[in-house]
Amino acid sequence: MKVLITGGLGFVGTQLSIRLLKKGHQVTVVDHSPEPRPYTPEEVRYVPADTTVKGAWQEQVSHHEAVINLAGASIFGRWNDKTKNLIYDTRILTTRNVVEAMAKEEGTVLCSTSAVGYYGFRGDEEITEEEDPGDDFLAGVCVDWENEALKAADEGVRVAITRFGIVLGKTGGALGQMIPAFKRFVGGPLGSGNQWFSWIHMEDLLNAFMFVFENQDISGPVNFCSPNPVCNRDLGKALGKVLSRPSFLTTPAFMLKLVLGEFGSILLEGQKVMPAKLLKHGFNFHYPEITGALEEVVGNSG
């Protein structure tokens, strides 16, 4: 199968390219960098482009049977109007341009990323794909992002909306920001520590993508997260144990909000999200528990 990945030079896209190549697929990556990264597999065909702008790159989209849409500016950092516009535009405009360019043929599939932030903040409520969206900024971004992707379904494309939890992997992501704090003995709960943390190990994320490709009856929203979310405090304890570092020093809520503004509030809330659709279709998680996942990812990093 010919697969095109937008935003394919990033944390997830690089690993996904490697997995697809191992499965015998042909991979084209579209990203904003003028050149591929040193770690980009040589077999990948690379197309540099600003995907928020219509252009020649769209011609490549129509030649592929599957498109994985990962493009989007990072949400990590202090938000201002410019940052929020970038978060929004890189997702919505890219998805709109991808859908416009896709071949509208039977068998074509679009896996378009979203996030568990779609659901907003629900406290201890257990959330499946059936739940309505939240009403905060990130939820609004996810709603518009998904609606752009679902327009392809009106043209006969099978569309799967992959709502990511926090991805745990060896080469970056959330753990890349958390581990240094723990190694300096300042890792620990954020605020109350009671907020839920919906996560997925990179291996399970990659396998979930393959699972969706291979199961033609899977479409619509699919929660890509472990069946065992943890609260922030328990995440800190598990990570501290794996790294042999203390995890009792709390970061006060007011400090997070002072340093990170609106984004700080995101870290102090959470969602208890369940992968109901994956489980219903028989998907098996290699790393369903947080301790085993962390031991595999950072067990030798202490």
N, C-alpha and C positions, 0 to 999 in steps of 0.2 A: 504494500500500500504506500502511496505517496502522501506524506504528512508535512504540513507547513505549520511552523510554530512562530507566532508573534511574541516578542519579548523573550526570545529563546536563548539569550546569552546570560540570563540571570540564574539565581540559586536553584530554582526548580527546572527551568528550561534546559540547562546544561545536562542535568541528570536524566531528564526525560529524553533528550536527544540520544544519549548513550544507550538507554534502555530500548528505544525504538530501533536503533541500528542493530543491536544484538538480536532483536526479533526479526530482522531481515527487511525492515521498512526503509524507504528512502526518505531522507529528512532535509527540508529546507528551513532555514531560520531567517526571520526578518527582525532586525533590531536597529536601534539608532546609532550604534557605534560604527565609525567608518570602516573598521576592520574587525574580524572575529577575535575572540580572546585566545591567548596561548593555549588554554585548556579546552577549547572547542574542538571536537573530533574532526579529523581531516576529511572524513567522508561526508560531513555536513556541507550542503550548498548554502552559502551565506549571501544574503541580500541586505545591504545597508539602506535604511529608509526611516523617515519620520512617519510613522503609521497614523498619526493624527491628521495627516494631509494626504489627499488623494494624489495618486501618481502611478508611475510605471510599475511599482512593486505590486500593485493590485492585479496585474496580469498574471503574476505567479500564483496568486490565490486560486484562480479558476482552473489551474492545471493539477490541483491536488484533491484527492478523495476525502481527506480529513484535514481539518484545521483545528489547532489548539491555540486558543487566544489567551495568552498570559500577560500581555502588555499592560503596564500601569505603573505610575510613579510610586515610590515608597511612601507609606503613611507614617513611618517612624520619624519623629522630630517635632519641633514646635510648629504649630500651624499658624499661618496668617492668610489673608485673602488670596495672595499669589499662590501659596502652597496648596490651598484647597482647590483653587481653579485647576492647578496642574494635576492633582489627584483625580479630579473629575474628568477633565478633558482627555487625558491620556487613556482613560478607560472607555468613555462613551464614544469619542470620535473614532478611536481605533476600531472598536467593535462595529460601529456603523459602516466604516469603510470596508471591513472584512466581509460583512454580510452582503454589502452591495456587490462585491467582486466574486463571491462564491459561485461555483457551478451549481445550478439548481437541478440536480439529477438524483434519481433514486440511488440510495446507497451512500450518498455524501453525508458526512457527519461533522458537526461543529461542537467541540468541547470548549465552552467559554467560561473562564474563571469568574467566580464571585467569591464571597467570603461569608463566614458565619455571622459577621457583623450585620448582615441583612436583617437578622431577627431583632436587633436592638438589644436592650438590657431587660432581662426577665427574672432576675434573682435566681431562685432555686428551681424554677419551672423547667421541666424536661422538654426539650424542643426537637421536633422532627421536621421534615420537609414540608409538612402540611400547614405549618404556622404562618401567620401574617407577618409582614415586615415591621420593624421598629420605626421610630420617627426622628432619630438623630441624624447628624450629617452623614456618617458612613452608611447607615441604613438607606438613606436617600440615594447615595451614590450607587449602592448595590442594586436598588430597584431599577434605576434608569439604565444601568449597565446590563442587567438581565433582560430588560424589555427590548433593548437594541438587538441582543443576540436572538431572542425568541422570534423576531421578525423573519429570520431564516426559516423557521418552522412553517410559516405561512406559504413558503415557496417549495415545500417538500423536503427540506433538509432535516435530518434527525439532529436535534439540538439537546445536548446535555449541559446543564448549568452546574459546574463543579464548585460548590461552596466550601472553600478551604477553611479548616481550622489552622492553628499555628503549626507550621511544618518544622519538625525536628530532624536536622541532618548534620553531617560532619563538616560541611563547607560554608556555613554561615547561618543566615536566618536569625530567629529570636535567640537561640542559644549562643550565637556568636557575640551577642550583646550582653547576655547574662553571665557567661562564664568568667570574664575578666573581673566582674564585681565580686563573685564568690571567691576567686583566687586572692583578692585583696581583703578578704574577710568582711566584706560589706554586703554580701548577698542576703536576701531574706524577703519576708512578705512585703507586698506593696499595700499600704493602707491597712485595712482590717485583715487582709489575707483571705477573706471569705468568698471573694469573687471567683466564679468558675473559669476554668482554662480549658478550652476545647482544642485538642491537639491531634497531630497525626505524624507518625514516623515516615521519613522519606520513602523507605522501601514500600510501605503500605500505600502511600500516595501514588507511586509509580505503578504498582500492581493494580490499584483502583482504576487508573487511566486505561490500562490494558483490558481490564475487566469490562469497562464501559464500551470500549471499542468492539469487543468480542460478543457482547450481548445486545443484539439489535433491538430488543424490547425495552431497553433502558433509555429514558429521555426525561426532559424537564430537570428540576432541581435535584441534585444528589449531594448530600452532606459528606465531604471528605474529611472525616475526623474519627478518632478512636471511639469505640463503644464505652470507654471508661474515662470521661472527663474528670479532671481533678480541680480542687480549689487551689488558689494561688499559694496558700500556706503549705499545702501538702506537696505542691510542685517544688517549692523551695527546700523542704525537708529532703525530698528524694534527690534533688540535684546536689545539695550539700553532702548527703551521704555518699553519693557516687564520687564526688570530688574530694571527700574527706575534709570538708570545710564547714564551719559553723553556719547556721542559717536562721539565727534568731533575731538579727538586727533589722528592725522594721523601718521601712521608708515611709515617713508620715504622708498622709494624703495631701495636706496643705503644701508640702514641699514639691510633690510631683506636679500639682496644679500650678505652683509658682514657676517652676522650671519649664514645664512643657505646655502650659495653658490648656486648651481644649483637649489636646491629645492625652494629657495626663488623666483626664476624666475617663477616657477610653480604657486606660490601664487599670483603673479602679473599679470598673464594672466588668461584666462578662456574660457569657451564655453557656448554659449546660446543654450542649447540642449532641444529638444522637444520630448515627448513620443508618437510619431506619431502612432506606431504600437499598443500600448495599447489603445489609443483613438479610432483607427480604429475598434478594436474588441469590443468596448463598455465598457472598464474599467472605473469605477467611482472612483475618488480620494476623500477620506475623508478630506484631508488637502491640497487643491490645492493652498492656499495662504500662504505666509511666516509668516504673523503675527499670524494667527490662529494656524499654526504649532508650532511656538515658544511659544505661550501662553500655549499650551497643554504640551509641553515638559518642559519648565522652568518657567512657570508662577508663581510658588510658591517658586522660588529659590532666589528671591531678598532679 
